[in-house]
Amino acid sequence: MQLLFTPKRVVIFLRKIMHSIKSRRLRKKLYLDEFAILGFEFSCTLNAKTSDDFDSLLMQLVDLVESRGLSMGGGGDTKLFSAFICSDHRYVSATEEDRDAITAWLDNQETINNITVGKLVDANYGI
């Protein structure tokens, strides 16, 4: 039996709907086009020996993220951590500069390895 709504078909359908909406009000309400909010994902492995080391590292990362006007959602433990970062303000996106700053901070930490930082993507639709 063939599925009528495969994930690929759903994405294609949503893109067609998104492009057919012309009203500025609707584009704003649905966070489309010029109102899209961009963010990025990252993951890394940690060499934190204790939960206190992990907490300290996490607090430093949170301070950096908040100082740039960003929000972070994610989690992990003393071995693995992943998160999605986007702007803390409405209709504002994370920038390449934000992405580069987070990447540089992660690279400078001795207890963080195997860093993978994704490209900027639409935070609402993942496109």
N, C-alpha and C positions, 0 to 999 in steps of 0.2 A: 504494500500500500504506500503510495507516494503522499508525503505531507503537502498540504496546500500552502501552508505558511512556514517556509524554511527561514532560518535567520537571515540568509542572504536576501531573500525576497522581501522580508520585512524592512530591512535597511534600504533597499532600492525604493520601496513604496514610500517610506518616510522621507527620503531625499526628494522624491517627486512632489510630495505634499509641501515640504518646506520651501521648495523653489517656486511653487505656484502661489504662495501667499504674497500678496502685494502690499497689503495695508501695513503702514509703519507701526501702528498700534499693536497689531497682531504679531509682527516680527519682534517687537519689544517684549510683549507678554510671553512669547515662546523662546526668547533668548536666541534669535536667529540673526544671520547676516551681521550687520554692524553692532548688534547687541549680544553676540555670542561671547561667552566667557571662556577663556583659554586657561589651561593648567597643564601640569606635567606630573608624571609618575616617576618614582625612583625606588630602587631596592638595593640592599647591600647586606653583606654578612658582617657580623660583629665579633670581636674578640674580647668582649667584656667579661671579666673574671667573676664579678659579683653583680647582684642586682643594684647595688649602690653605684657601681661604675656605669651601668646602663642608665640609671636615673640621671646621673650627672651629665652624661653624653646627650640624653634626650632633652634635658633642660637647656643645654647650650644650643641645640638645634632649634628648639621652640623659640628661644630668644632671638636667634637669627631670623627665623621665619616671620615672627611678629614684628621685628624691627623693619622689615621690608614691606609691611602692610599685607602680608599673606596669611592664609590659613592652611593647616595641614590636617589630613585625616588618614589614619593608618594604624599600624601597630607592629608589634613583634616581641622578641625576647632578647636574651643576652647573646643569641647566635644569629638571628635573622631579623631584619627590619624592612618594611616597605610602607610607602605612603604616597598620597596624591596631594599636590600643592596647587592652590589657586588663590586668587585675590580675596582679600577680606572685605572688599567693597563691592557694592552692586554695580553691574555693568562695567567692571574693570577687569582686565585680564592680567595674568602673570606674563612677564616679558622674557625675552631671551636673556636679558641682563640678570633677571631674577634666577633663571635657570642656571646661568653660568656661575653666579655667586654661590648658589647651593652646591653645585658640582665642585667648585673650588674648595668650599668648606669641607665637604665630604672627603675630597682627595687629601686634604691636609691633616686629617685625623688618623693617627697611627693605629687606632683600634678598629678602623673600618676598612674592609676589603671588598673586592668583587662588586664594585659600584656600577649600577646600570641606571642611567637617567634617560627617560623617554622624551620624545619630542612634544612640543606644545599641541594639545588636542582640545577639542570642544568639551568642556567639563560637564555639560548637560547631555550631550548626545554621543560623545565618544568618537566623533568623526574627525 
